[in-house]
């Protein structure tokens, strides 16, 4: 089958969905399918087409004509709410912009087999009034894209269940994301010494996720303050370009900035406890969290409205409610290396059984290709 994947960005742009798109294309090619990547930004080559970052009605009409010339059989859209908007837009101009995307997708669905991978849900919360209008628009636009699609995938268990209630439930499929990294073996003790980490120091790692982490900075600040008061030596490790200015940290900090996948793997392996105090709750659609499981790290997170129900059943994951419970869980793990290792082993086993790319390959083979 000849398959095209539409995404906003491709490497060298730093973007989690760009990385996922590259891995998805590699997987489909391993299944002996032709794949061409279509993006607004990135590096063009024999397998990718950069069409310019213009996703309004005119730009999308031009894209549809180019698709006609590619002789494709299947089309995949990498989707996040408002993910194809360039620059700042009001909610109303965004609607106009995305109605054009809906029209484009309906036209494509009449001609080719279309699939969507929904990476982010719409956000609408009564506790945050600005989300009332924006979240309603996001939901409306998502529905308008789901309806004509042949298949719709998401790594959010709750979003899958909600989208199933909108119509044809058989075409809505849970698809894990998998980690974007390979494990790059290192001598952990040697690298810790090289980075100045003392044997008695506990390395607490935060990785990416933007505002979801920033909005929960009080969890991190309270934890750092506790360890300093108790004279318990810890070292913070900030990965994925997290700025230390988000927090009030008095304990030592390692902040290596943006790294290659191999280097990220190396740094992850310095970790003693992986922390995921995400404001909306830890979710299985976070590839940073999946990388922690893949690398066999114990994880402490918080429950929230976006937390997938099955995460509560994971033996190596500690989900907490509130700052006090979060702090107590991290403190307990910091004092028990054997427990950390046990939880890490369980997380790695769970990842291999449920989130590996072999699992993703089986789902895609049975749905996009043969479904």
C-alpha positions in Angstrom: 0.0 0.0 0.0 1.2 3.6 -0.7 0.5 5.6 2.4 0.9 9.4 3.1 1.2 10.9 6.6 0.3 14.6 7.2 2.0 16.3 10.1 2.8 19.9 11.0 6.6 19.4 11.5 9.3 17.0 10.6 13.0 16.9 11.8 15.1 18.9 12.3 12.3 20.7 14.1 12.1 19.7 17.8 8.7 18.1 18.1 7.4 15.0 19.8 4.8 14.4 17.0 7.6 14.8 14.4 9.6 12.1 16.1 6.5 9.9 16.3 5.8 10.4 12.6 9.4 9.3 11.7 9.0 6.1 13.9 5.6 5.4 12.5 6.9 5.7 8.9 9.7 3.3 9.8 7.3 0.8 11.2 5.0 0.9 8.1 8.0 0.5 5.8 9.0 -2.5 7.8 5.6 -3.9 7.0 6.6 -3.4 3.3 4.5 -0.4 2.5 5.5 2.8 0.7 5.3 5.9 3.0 5.6 9.5 2.1 5.6 12.2 4.8 3.9 15.6 4.2 4.7 18.5 6.5 4.7 22.3 6.6 8.1 22.5 8.2 11.2 20.3 8.1 13.8 18.8 5.8 12.6 17.5 2.4 14.1 14.3 1.0 13.1 11.3 -1.1 10.6 10.2 1.5 9.2 13.6 2.6 7.4 16.5 1.0 7.5 20.0 2.6 4.5 21.9 1.4 4.9 25.2 3.4 3.3 26.1 6.7 0.0 27.3 5.2 -3.1 25.4 6.3 -5.9 27.8 5.3 -8.4 27.0 2.6 -6.1 27.9 -0.3 -3.1 26.0 1.1 -5.2 22.9 1.8 -6.7 23.0 -1.7 -3.2 23.1 -3.1 -2.3 20.2 -0.9 -5.2 18.1 -2.1 -4.2 18.6 -5.7 -0.6 17.5 -4.8 -2.0 14.4 -3.1 -3.9 13.6 -6.4 -0.5 13.3 -8.1 1.0 11.0 -5.5 -1.2 8.0 -6.3 -1.7 7.2 -2.6 -4.2 4.6 -1.3 -4.2 5.6 2.4 -3.9 8.9 4.2 -3.0 9.4 7.9 -3.4 12.7 9.8 -1.3 13.4 12.9 -3.7 15.6 14.9 -3.7 17.8 18.0 -6.2 20.6 18.6 -5.3 23.7 16.7 -2.0 22.0 15.8 -2.0 23.4 12.2 -2.4 27.0 13.1 0.6 29.3 12.4 0.9 32.4 14.6 -1.7 33.8 17.0 -5.4 33.4 16.2 -8.6 34.4 18.0 -11.0 31.5 18.7 -13.3 32.7 15.9 -10.6 33.0 13.3 -9.4 29.6 14.4 -12.8 28.1 13.7 -12.7 29.5 10.2 -9.2 28.1 9.7 -10.2 24.6 11.0 -13.5 24.5 9.1 -11.2 24.5 6.0 -9.3 21.5 7.5 -12.7 19.7 8.1 -13.7 20.3 4.5 -10.3 19.2 3.2 -10.6 16.0 5.3 -14.1 15.2 4.1 -12.9 15.5 0.5 -9.9 13.3 1.2 -12.1 10.7 2.9 -14.3 10.4 -0.2 -11.3 9.5 -2.3 -8.9 7.6 0.0 -8.9 5.5 3.1 -8.3 8.0 5.9 -7.0 7.6 9.5 -6.4 10.0 12.3 -4.1 9.7 15.2 -5.4 12.0 17.9 -2.4 12.9 20.2 -4.1 15.5 22.4 -7.7 15.8 23.5 -9.7 19.0 23.7 -9.4 20.8 27.1 -12.6 22.1 28.8 -12.8 22.5 32.5 -15.4 24.5 34.6 -12.5 25.5 36.9 -10.8 27.3 34.1 -13.3 29.7 32.4 -11.1 30.6 29.3 -11.4 26.9 28.3 -15.2 27.0 28.1 -15.2 28.5 24.6 -11.9 27.2 23.3 -12.6 23.7 24.6 -16.0 23.6 23.0 -14.5 24.7 19.7 -11.8 22.0 19.9 -14.4 19.4 20.6 -16.6 20.5 17.7 -13.7 20.4 15.3 -12.5 17.1 16.5 -16.0 15.6 15.9 -16.0 17.0 12.4 -12.7 15.2 11.6 -13.6 12.0 13.3 -16.9 11.6 11.5 -15.6 11.0 7.9 -12.4 9.1 8.9 -12.2 5.4 8.2 -10.2 4.8 11.4 -9.4 7.0 14.4 -6.6 6.2 16.9 -5.7 7.6 20.3 -3.4 6.7 23.2 -5.9 8.2 25.6 -8.2 5.5 27.0 -10.8 8.1 28.1 -10.8 9.9 24.8 -11.2 6.6 22.9 -14.3 5.9 25.0 -15.7 9.3 24.5 -15.2 9.2 20.7 -16.9 5.8 20.6 -20.0 7.5 22.0 -20.1 9.9 19.0 -21.1 7.3 16.4 -19.4 4.3 14.8 -17.5 2.9 17.8 -15.8 0.1 15.7 -13.6 2.6 13.9 -12.2 4.1 17.2 -9.2 2.2 18.3 -6.8 2.5 21.3 -3.2 2.8 19.9 -0.3 3.1 22.4 2.3 5.6 21.4 5.5 3.8 22.5 8.7 5.4 23.5 10.6 7.6 21.0 14.0 6.4 22.3 16.2 3.3 22.2 18.1 2.3 25.3 21.7 3.3 24.9 23.8 1.1 27.4 26.1 3.0 29.7 28.2 2.4 32.8 25.8 4.1 35.2 28.1 4.4 38.2 30.9 5.9 36.0 28.6 8.5 34.4 27.2 9.5 37.8 30.8 10.1 39.0 31.6 12.1 35.9 28.5 14.3 36.5 29.5 14.9 40.1 26.7 12.9 41.6 27.6 11.5 45.1 26.8 7.9 46.0 24.3 9.0 48.7 22.5 11.5 46.4 19.1 10.6 45.0 18.5 11.8 41.5 15.0 13.1 40.9 14.1 13.5 37.2 11.6 15.7 35.5 11.2 15.4 31.7 9.4 17.6 29.3 5.5 18.0 29.1 5.5 21.8 29.2 2.7 23.6 31.0 1.3 20.3 32.4 4.5 20.3 34.6 4.9 24.0 35.0 1.4 24.3 36.5 2.2 21.7 39.1 5.5 23.4 40.2 4.3 23.7 43.8 4.7 19.9 44.0 8.4 20.2 43.0 9.0 23.2 45.3 7.5 21.5 48.3 9.6 18.4 47.7 12.8 20.3 47.3 12.1 22.3 50.4 11.4 19.2 52.5 14.7 17.5 51.4 16.7 20.7 52.3 15.1 21.0 55.7 15.9 17.3 56.5 19.4 17.5 55.0 18.7 14.7 52.7 21.0 14.9 49.6 19.2 15.0 46.3 20.1 16.1 42.8 17.5 17.4 40.3 17.8 16.3 36.7 15.8 18.5 34.2 15.5 16.9 30.8 13.8 18.0 27.6 14.7 21.6 27.9 12.8 22.3 31.1 13.9 25.7 32.4 15.0 25.7 36.1 13.3 29.1 36.4 9.9 27.2 36.6 10.8 26.1 40.1 12.4 27.4 43.3 15.1 24.8 43.8 17.9 25.0 46.4 19.2 21.5 45.9 21.8 21.0 43.1 20.4 20.9 39.5 21.6 19.2 36.4 20.1 20.7 33.3 21.8 19.4 30.1 19.4 21.1 27.7 18.1 19.5 24.5 19.9 16.2 23.8 20.1 13.6 21.1 18.0 10.4 21.6 21.1 8.4 22.6 22.2 11.1 25.1 18.7 11.3 26.5 18.7 7.6 27.1 22.1 7.9 28.9 20.9 10.7 31.2 17.6 8.9 32.0 19.7 6.0 33.3 21.2 8.3 35.9 17.7 8.6 37.5 16.7 7.1 40.8 13.1 8.3 40.8 11.1 9.7 37.8 8.6 12.3 38.8 5.4 13.1 36.9 3.4 15.8 38.8 1.3 16.8 35.7 -1.4 19.3 36.4 -4.1 17.3 34.5 -2.9 14.0 35.8 -0.4 11.5 34.5 -1.5 10.0 31.2 -0.3 7.2 28.9 -0.1 9.5 26.0 3.0 11.2 27.4 6.0 9.7 25.6 8.3 11.1 28.4 6.5 8.8 30.8 6.7 5.9 28.4 10.5 6.5 28.1 10.7 6.2 31.9 8.9 2.9 31.9 11.0 1.6 29.0 14.2 2.4 30.9 13.0 0.6 34.0 12.5 3.6 36.3 10.2 3.9 39.3 7.6 6.6 38.7 5.6 8.8 41.1 2.8 10.8 39.5 -0.5 12.4 40.4 -4.0 11.4 39.5 -6.1 13.9 37.5 -8.9 14.1 35.0 -6.7 12.9 32.1 -5.2 9.9 34.0 -6.0 6.6 32.2 -7.9 4.2 34.5 -5.6 1.3 33.7 -2.6 3.2 35.1 -4.0 2.5 38.6 -3.3 -1.2 38.1 0.4 -0.8 37.3 2.5 -2.3 40.1 5.6 -0.1 39.4 3.7 3.2 39.3 2.7 5.2 42.4 -0.2 7.5 41.7 -0.9 10.1 44.4 -3.6 12.6 45.2 -2.4 16.0 46.5 1.0 17.4 47.4 1.3 15.7 50.8 0.7 12.2 49.4 3.1 12.9 46.5 5.8 14.1 48.9 5.4 11.1 51.2 5.7 8.7 48.2 8.9 10.3 47.0 10.5 10.4 50.4 9.7 6.7 51.0 11.3 5.7 47.7 14.3 7.9 48.3 15.1 5.9 51.4 14.6 2.5 49.8 16.8 1.6 46.9 15.5 -2.0 46.8 12.0 -0.8 46.4 13.0 1.5 43.6 14.7 -1.3 41.7 11.7 -3.6 42.2 9.2 -0.9 40.9 11.5 -0.2 38.0 11.7 -3.8 36.9 7.9 -4.0 37.0 7.6 -0.9 34.9 10.0 -2.2 32.2 8.1 -5.5 32.0 4.8 -3.7 31.7 6.2 -1.4 29.0 7.5 -4.3 26.9 4.1 -6.1 27.1 1.8 -3.2 26.5 3.6 -0.3 24.8 6.3 -1.7 22.6 6.4 -1.0 18.9 5.7 -4.6 18.1 2.3 -4.1 19.8 1.7 -0.9 17.8 2.7 -2.7 14.6 0.1 -5.4 15.2 -2.7 -2.9 15.8 -1.8 -0.9 12.7 -1.6 -4.0 10.6 -5.0 -5.2 11.6 -6.7 -1.8 11.3 -5.2 0.6 8.7 -4.1 -2.1 6.3 -6.6 -5.0 6.7 -9.4 -3.4 8.7 
